[in-house]
Amino acid sequence: MPFYEKGDVRIAYEEAGTGFPLLIIAGGGLNSTIEWAMQSAPFNAMAEFKNEYRCIVTDLRNAHGGQSTGPLEVDRPWDSYTDDQLGLMDHLGIKRFIVLGYCIGAPYIWNLVKRAPDRVVAAVPAQPVGWNKAHPTYMRDLSLKSWAPELIKRNPAITQDMIDKFLNRMFPNPDFLFSVNRDFVRSCLTPMLILLDDTPGHPYDIAWETAMLAPRSELAHYPWKEPKELIPIAVRQIRSFLRAHRPA
């Protein structure tokens, strides 16, 4: 497995296929890994699209079960991960790319678009993470249980106080998305294909509102994951969307 390294950051990644670059961001919350993208995602995007695209997928920095490591940047959680993603693209010599992100990949997509609007050609947020009014601390609580304990074990320099500050900044109660606000979404001209979901971590209403606000957004059919016979239809829709928006 190759690595991208910059200072104290070491990011594991894999790539397959040729063509226009497609960055795939795995789900699994802060334990977003290549393995999740290959084995736990509703569909394996790399396997589906490597015949037309140069597909790239990474282990998230400090994800349990992954091989990427780096500092816990308490004051800039979203931007620290976006630094890794953009830095990897630079390392691979990629200027412009498409992004497909599952779950937590959606707020990373929005932050990528905010940070580098000239580089993200189009994006597919699938089952997007967002703030859920019925479960307002869901993502923070999940991260405290599934991510924080293992990180503290691996790196004793990271304290529980650092974890708490990091997660409070990453998952506040903004009544919307975590990485951008409504004004930004209204002004965003990046084409988006949004695949809705309806779970505590993937609230339907926030994803729907995002699609209504973003001027160049489209909605995939819903439901698309269950029954599983619907998934190939969603994949075909994504394929059509990618072909329509990739540069010639």
N, C-alpha and C positions, 0 to 999 in steps of 0.2 A: 504494500500500500504506500503510495507516495505521500509526502508531507509538504505543506507550505509553512515556512518559518519566518517570523519577524520578531526580533527581540525575544521576549519571554513567551511569545505565542507560537504554538505548534499545532497546525490544523491538518488532520488526516482527511484525504479525499480520494474519490475514485471517479474515473471518467470512462465513457464508452461511446462509440459511434462517431460519425463525422457529420458536418453540416453546420448550420447556424447554432451558436451556443445556447443551451438550455440548462439553467441552474435549477436543480431540484432540492427543495428544503424539506427534510423529513419532519414528521410529526413526533409526538411523544413528549410534548412539553419541553422542559429544559434538558431532558434526556433524549434529545433528537439525534439519531445516529443513522449511519449508512445501513446498518442491519434493519432498523425500523423501516426505512424506505424500501428495502428489498423484500422483507418478510411480513411486516405488519400493516403496511399501507393498504387501503382498499384496492389499489392496483399498483403494480410495479412500474412506475413511470419510465425508469431507465430502460427496462425491457420493451416497453411499448413504443418508445420514441427514438431509440438509438439508431434505427434504420434511416432516420431523416435528420437527426440533430446530434450535435456534440453534447452529450449529457454529462453533467457534473453533479456529484452529491458529496456532502461532507458529514463528518461527525461534528456536532456543535461543541464549541469550547466548553470543557469541563463536564460534558454529558457522561453520566454513569453508563458504562458498557461501551463507550467509545474511546478513541485514542487521541482526541484533541485536548490540549491543555492550554492554560493561560491565566493571567491574573483575574481576580474578581474585581471588576471596576465598579465599585459601589455607586459612584455618582453618575454613571452613564451606562446603565445596563443595555438598553437597546442599541445604542451607538457602538458599544464595544463589539457586539456580535456582527453588526453591519460592517465595522472595520474589517473583520475577518473575511466576510463574504466578498467585499470589494477588493481587499488585498489579494485574495486568491485569484480573482478575475485578472487583476494586474499581473500576478505571478504567471498566469497561463497565457498572457498576451491578448486577453479578450477585452475589447472596448465596449461593445454593445451586446446585450443578451436578453433572452426571455427568462422569466422565473415562473416555476410552478411550485407552490408551497402548500403542504398539508398542515392543518391544525395550527400550531404556533408559527408555521411558515407564513401565515397571512399577515400578522403584524410585522414580521421581518420584511415581507414584500413591501408593505406600505412605508416602512422606514427606508428601504432601498430606493423607492421612488422619490421620497422626500430628499434623501441625500444625493442621489445621482439620477435626476429625471432624464438626462440626456443619454443615459446608458441602458435603462430598462425599457425595452421596446414594447413589451406587453407582459401581462401577468395573469396567472390562474390561481387565485386563493381558493383552496378546496377545504371544506369544513372549517371555516375560519374561527380562530379563537377571538373572543371579545368579552366585554363586561356583561355579566348576566345579573339582572336586577333581582331574580329569585335566589341567586347564589353569588352574592357580591364579592366574596373572598375566595371563590372556588380555586382559581389558578394559583393564588398565593398559598392557600392551604395545601393544594396538591404538590406544589414544589417543595414545601417544607417537609412533606412526608416522603416523597419519592426521589428527590434530588439532593436536598441539603445534607442529610445525615452521611451519605456516602462521600460527598465532597469534603466534609469536615474530616472524615476518617483518612482520606487520601492526602489532605493538605492541612495539617494541624495549625498552620499560620492563619487559616480562615476561621474566624470565630462566629458564634451564633449571632452576635450583635451585627457583624458585617453582613451575614446572610439576611437578617431582618431588614436592614436598611436597603440592601440590594433589591429584595423582593417588594418592599413597600414602594420603591421608585418604579419598579418594572410593572407591577400590577396594582395601580391605585384604583380608586373608584370614580372613573371619569364619565360614567353613563354612556360609554361608546367604545371605540377601539382604544388600545393601550399605547400605540406608538404615534398616532396622528389624531387630529381633531376634525370636526365636521367641516370647518372652513377649508382645511386642506383637501379633504375628499371632494368638496364641491369644485375646487379649482383644478383637480387632477385630470389631465388629458391623456394619461396612459390607458390604452385599451385593457379592460379587465373582463375576465370570464369568472364569475363567482358561483361556486358549487355550495349550496346551502346545506346546513345540518341543523339538528335540534337536540342538543345535549347540554348539560350544565357548562361544559367548557367551550362549546360551539353554539352560542345562542342564535336561534333563527332570526329574531327580530333585529339584532344588530347587523347581521349579514345582509338582511333584506334592506334595511335602511341605507347601508353602505352602497348597495347596488342602485338604489333610487337616487342617491346624491351624486354619485360619480358620473360625470357626463358621457363617458365613453365605456360604460359598463354593460355587460350582458349577464343574464342569468341562465345557468344550465337547468335542465329539467329537475324537478324535485318530486318525490325522493329519487335518489340515484344510487344509493348503496344497498338498500334492502327493498325487495329481494335481490340477491347477487346477480340475477339475470339482467338487472338494469345497468350494471357497471359498464359493460361493453358499449352501451349507448352513450354514456357519459364520456368514455374514452374517445369515441368517434367525434363527439361534439368538441372535445378539447383539441383533437387533431385538426379539425376544420378551422377552429379559432387560431391555432398556431400557424397554420398555412396562410391564413388570411392576413396575418400581421407580421410575419417574418419578412425582413428585407429581401429584395430580389437578389 
